[in-house]
């Protein structure tokens, strides 16, 4: 394994068994088909793909919730296929899921955030230091004594992220963590993740199907039928509009509008990603 990588996987394969209505195994469905992935510490990696492309299966491998049928995967230097490493891997790579209600278990925000460190055996004074740091990092310190049931969806998801931060992982994996949120809640969570990545140098793996969420990622991976079919910067990937559409994916609205204008003969650059960039490019004409 390259010591410069926090995540390194080679030729990862995995399949699910499909069962009939009576519970009998019917067939196998390939979810990962020879995936290679390398992530350096502090990177923000976004993984895109339509439903069934394998992106959530890959996310669960990065947290050792699943282990590859073949191939090798190392997270923070630990082989995920070795059961003795599971706890260490989950301390290094925290996971945030779609529904925050499935991750929040306490009746008060600060107690919920402290649950993970307490299970890790962290001394009590350090637990509360971690809780304060984590809640301040996600902008939820003022809600520390609130009931999670009284929070909005975006606030709940930020509490779930704080619970992961309090365990001091080197990497946070978000598996469609904004899928159940309204646009305002999605914006809150993405900004929180960006702040953690830039200010605290936490490695971020974002699994999403919202194109606008990945504009600021260092690298974008596109999955289809269990394989990584595109890889590059956001500008590189979103400039290949027709190829993305062949994988049943769209591009950010500004990039799509720029692409359509170019097809009509407007002289615009390929790298437009945001409304601000599109306005500037049109203004320069």
C-alpha positions as CSV (number, residue, x, y, z in Angstrom):
1,X,0.0,0.0,0.0
2,X,1.1,3.5,-0.8
3,X,1.7,5.2,2.6
4,X,0.5,8.5,1.1
5,X,-3.0,7.2,0.7
6,X,-5.7,7.0,3.5
7,X,-7.8,4.7,1.3
8,X,-6.4,2.3,-1.3
9,X,-8.4,-0.4,-3.1
10,X,-7.5,-2.7,-6.0
11,X,-9.8,-4.9,-8.2
12,X,-12.6,-4.8,-5.6
13,X,-15.5,-7.2,-6.5
14,X,-18.7,-7.8,-4.7
15,X,-22.1,-9.3,-5.5
16,X,-25.5,-9.6,-3.9
17,X,-27.8,-12.6,-3.9
18,X,-31.3,-12.0,-5.3
19,X,-34.0,-14.0,-3.6
20,X,-37.5,-14.9,-4.9
21,X,-40.7,-14.2,-3.1
22,X,-40.3,-17.5,-1.1
23,X,-36.9,-16.6,0.1
24,X,-35.0,-18.9,-2.1
25,X,-31.7,-17.7,-3.8
26,X,-32.5,-16.9,-7.4
27,X,-29.4,-15.2,-8.9
28,X,-26.4,-13.0,-8.1
29,X,-26.2,-9.4,-9.0
30,X,-22.7,-7.8,-9.4
31,X,-22.4,-4.6,-7.4
32,X,-18.6,-4.0,-7.7
33,X,-16.7,-5.3,-10.7
34,X,-13.0,-4.6,-10.4
35,X,-13.0,-1.2,-8.7
36,X,-9.7,0.6,-8.1
37,X,-9.7,3.6,-5.8
38,X,-7.0,5.8,-4.1
39,X,-7.7,8.7,-1.8
40,X,-5.1,10.9,-0.2
41,X,-5.5,12.4,3.3
42,X,-7.4,15.7,3.2
43,X,-9.0,15.2,-0.2
44,X,-12.7,15.8,-1.0
45,X,-13.9,13.0,-3.3
46,X,-17.4,12.8,-4.7
47,X,-18.8,9.6,-6.1
48,X,-21.8,9.8,-8.6
49,X,-23.9,7.2,-10.2
50,X,-27.5,6.3,-10.9
51,X,-29.4,3.9,-8.6
52,X,-27.8,0.5,-8.7
53,X,-24.4,1.8,-10.0
54,X,-22.5,0.4,-7.0
55,X,-21.7,3.7,-5.2
56,X,-23.4,2.9,-1.9
57,X,-21.9,-0.6,-1.9
58,X,-18.5,1.0,-2.3
59,X,-19.2,3.3,0.6
60,X,-20.0,0.4,2.8
61,X,-16.7,-1.2,2.0
62,X,-14.9,1.9,3.0
63,X,-16.3,1.6,6.5
64,X,-15.9,-2.2,6.6
65,X,-19.7,-2.8,6.8
66,X,-19.0,-5.0,3.8
67,X,-15.8,-6.8,2.8
68,X,-14.8,-7.5,-0.8
69,X,-15.2,-11.0,-2.3
70,X,-11.9,-10.5,-4.1
71,X,-9.4,-7.7,-4.3
72,X,-7.8,-5.7,-1.5
73,X,-8.9,-2.6,0.4
74,X,-6.9,-0.7,2.9
75,X,-8.3,2.1,5.1
76,X,-5.8,4.1,7.1
77,X,-3.4,1.2,6.6
78,X,-5.7,-1.5,7.8
79,X,-6.9,-4.4,5.6
80,X,-10.7,-4.4,5.7
81,X,-10.9,-8.1,5.1
82,X,-9.3,-8.8,8.5
83,X,-12.0,-8.9,11.2
84,X,-9.5,-7.8,13.8
85,X,-9.2,-4.4,12.0
86,X,-12.9,-3.6,11.9
87,X,-13.0,-1.4,15.1
88,X,-9.9,0.5,14.1
89,X,-11.2,1.1,10.6
90,X,-14.5,2.5,11.9
91,X,-12.6,4.8,14.2
92,X,-10.6,6.1,11.2
93,X,-13.5,6.2,8.7
94,X,-16.8,7.5,10.1
95,X,-20.1,6.9,8.2
96,X,-23.1,9.2,7.9
97,X,-26.2,7.7,6.3
98,X,-29.3,8.9,4.5
99,X,-31.7,9.1,7.5
100,X,-30.3,10.9,10.5
101,X,-33.1,9.4,12.7
102,X,-31.3,6.1,12.3
103,X,-28.1,7.4,13.9
104,X,-29.5,9.6,16.6
105,X,-30.3,7.6,19.8
106,X,-30.2,10.0,22.8
107,X,-32.9,12.4,24.0
108,X,-30.5,15.4,24.1
109,X,-28.1,16.5,21.3
110,X,-24.9,16.7,23.5
111,X,-25.6,13.2,24.9
112,X,-26.0,11.8,21.4
113,X,-22.7,13.3,20.2
114,X,-20.9,12.0,23.3
115,X,-22.2,8.4,22.8
116,X,-19.5,7.3,20.4
117,X,-16.5,8.6,22.4
118,X,-18.0,7.1,25.5
119,X,-18.1,3.7,23.8
120,X,-14.5,4.1,22.8
121,X,-13.5,4.5,26.5
122,X,-12.6,8.2,26.2
123,X,-12.2,9.8,29.7
124,X,-15.2,11.9,30.6
125,X,-13.5,15.3,30.6
126,X,-12.2,14.6,27.1
127,X,-15.7,13.4,25.9
128,X,-17.2,16.8,26.7
129,X,-14.2,18.6,25.1
130,X,-14.9,16.5,22.0
131,X,-18.6,17.2,22.1
132,X,-18.1,20.9,22.3
133,X,-15.6,20.9,19.5
134,X,-17.8,18.7,17.3
135,X,-21.0,20.7,17.8
136,X,-19.2,24.0,17.3
137,X,-17.7,22.6,14.1
138,X,-21.2,21.9,12.6
139,X,-22.8,25.1,14.0
140,X,-25.0,23.2,16.5
141,X,-23.5,24.3,19.9
142,X,-26.5,26.5,20.8
143,X,-28.8,23.4,20.3
144,X,-26.7,21.2,22.6
145,X,-29.5,20.8,25.2
146,X,-32.3,20.5,22.7
147,X,-34.2,17.3,21.9
148,X,-33.2,15.9,18.5
149,X,-37.0,15.4,17.8
150,X,-37.4,19.2,17.8
151,X,-34.7,19.8,15.1
152,X,-35.1,20.2,11.3
153,X,-33.9,17.5,9.0
154,X,-30.7,19.5,8.2
155,X,-30.0,20.1,11.9
156,X,-30.5,16.4,12.6
157,X,-28.0,15.5,9.9
158,X,-25.5,18.0,11.3
159,X,-25.9,16.4,14.7
160,X,-25.2,13.0,13.1
161,X,-22.1,14.4,11.5
162,X,-21.0,15.9,14.9
163,X,-21.4,12.4,16.4
164,X,-18.9,11.1,13.9
165,X,-16.5,14.1,14.3
166,X,-16.5,13.5,18.1
167,X,-14.9,10.1,17.4
168,X,-12.0,11.9,15.7
169,X,-12.0,10.0,12.4
170,X,-9.5,10.8,9.7
171,X,-12.1,10.3,7.0
172,X,-15.9,10.9,6.9
173,X,-18.0,9.0,4.3
174,X,-21.5,10.4,3.6
175,X,-23.7,7.9,1.8
176,X,-26.5,10.0,0.2
177,X,-26.6,12.0,3.5
178,X,-28.6,14.8,1.9
179,X,-31.1,12.6,0.0
180,X,-33.9,13.2,2.5
181,X,-33.4,16.9,3.0
182,X,-34.9,20.0,1.4
183,X,-32.7,22.3,-0.6
184,X,-32.0,24.5,2.5
185,X,-31.0,21.4,4.6
186,X,-28.8,20.1,1.8
187,X,-27.0,23.4,1.6
188,X,-26.4,23.4,5.4
189,X,-24.9,19.9,5.4
190,X,-22.7,20.5,2.3
191,X,-21.3,23.7,3.8
192,X,-20.6,21.9,7.0
193,X,-18.7,19.2,5.2
194,X,-16.7,21.8,3.1
195,X,-15.7,23.6,6.3
196,X,-14.5,20.3,7.9
197,X,-12.5,19.4,4.9
198,X,-10.9,22.8,4.4
199,X,-10.4,23.9,8.0
200,X,-9.9,20.6,9.9
201,X,-8.4,18.7,6.9
202,X,-10.8,15.8,7.3
203,X,-10.9,13.5,4.3
204,X,-14.4,13.5,2.8
205,X,-16.0,10.9,0.6
206,X,-19.4,12.2,-0.6
207,X,-21.8,9.7,-2.3
208,X,-24.6,11.7,-3.9
209,X,-26.9,12.1,-6.9
210,X,-27.2,15.8,-6.6
211,X,-24.8,17.2,-9.2
212,X,-24.5,20.7,-7.6
213,X,-23.1,19.2,-4.4
214,X,-19.9,18.1,-6.0
215,X,-18.8,21.2,-7.8
216,X,-16.2,22.0,-5.2
217,X,-14.8,18.4,-4.9
218,X,-11.1,17.8,-5.6
219,X,-12.0,14.7,-7.6
220,X,-15.2,13.2,-9.0
221,X,-15.7,9.5,-9.7
222,X,-18.6,8.3,-11.8
223,X,-19.8,4.7,-11.4
224,X,-21.9,2.6,-13.7
225,X,-22.7,-1.2,-13.4
226,X,-20.2,-1.6,-10.6
227,X,-17.2,0.1,-12.3
228,X,-15.6,3.5,-12.2
229,X,-16.2,4.8,-15.7
230,X,-15.1,8.4,-15.3
231,X,-12.6,10.1,-13.0
232,X,-11.2,13.7,-12.9
233,X,-11.8,17.2,-11.5
234,X,-15.3,18.5,-11.4
235,X,-14.5,20.7,-14.4
236,X,-13.1,17.8,-16.4
237,X,-16.0,15.5,-15.6
238,X,-18.8,18.0,-16.1
239,X,-17.4,19.2,-19.4
240,X,-18.2,15.8,-20.8
241,X,-21.9,16.3,-20.9
242,X,-22.9,13.8,-23.5
243,X,-20.8,11.0,-21.9
244,X,-22.4,11.8,-18.5
245,X,-25.9,11.6,-20.0
246,X,-25.0,8.2,-21.5
247,X,-24.7,7.0,-17.8
248,X,-28.1,8.5,-17.0
249,X,-26.6,11.5,-15.1
250,X,-27.1,15.2,-15.5
251,X,-24.7,18.1,-14.8
252,X,-25.1,21.2,-12.6
253,X,-27.7,23.5,-14.1
254,X,-25.2,26.2,-15.0
255,X,-23.0,23.7,-16.8
256,X,-26.0,22.3,-18.7
257,X,-27.1,25.8,-19.8
258,X,-23.6,26.6,-20.9
259,X,-23.4,23.4,-22.9
260,X,-26.8,24.1,-24.6
261,X,-25.7,27.7,-25.5
262,X,-22.4,26.3,-26.9
263,X,-24.4,24.0,-29.1
264,X,-26.3,27.0,-30.4
265,X,-23.0,28.6,-31.3
266,X,-22.2,30.8,-28.3
267,X,-18.5,30.9,-27.7
268,X,-18.2,29.7,-24.1
269,X,-15.5,27.8,-22.3
270,X,-15.9,24.1,-21.4
271,X,-15.2,24.7,-17.7
272,X,-18.3,26.6,-16.6
273,X,-19.7,25.1,-13.4
274,X,-21.6,27.8,-11.5
275,X,-24.1,30.6,-12.3
276,X,-21.5,33.2,-11.4
277,X,-19.0,31.7,-13.9
278,X,-21.7,31.6,-16.6
279,X,-22.7,35.2,-16.0
280,X,-19.0,36.3,-16.1
281,X,-18.4,34.3,-19.4
282,X,-21.5,35.8,-21.0
283,X,-20.6,39.3,-19.8
284,X,-17.1,39.0,-21.4
285,X,-18.8,38.4,-24.8
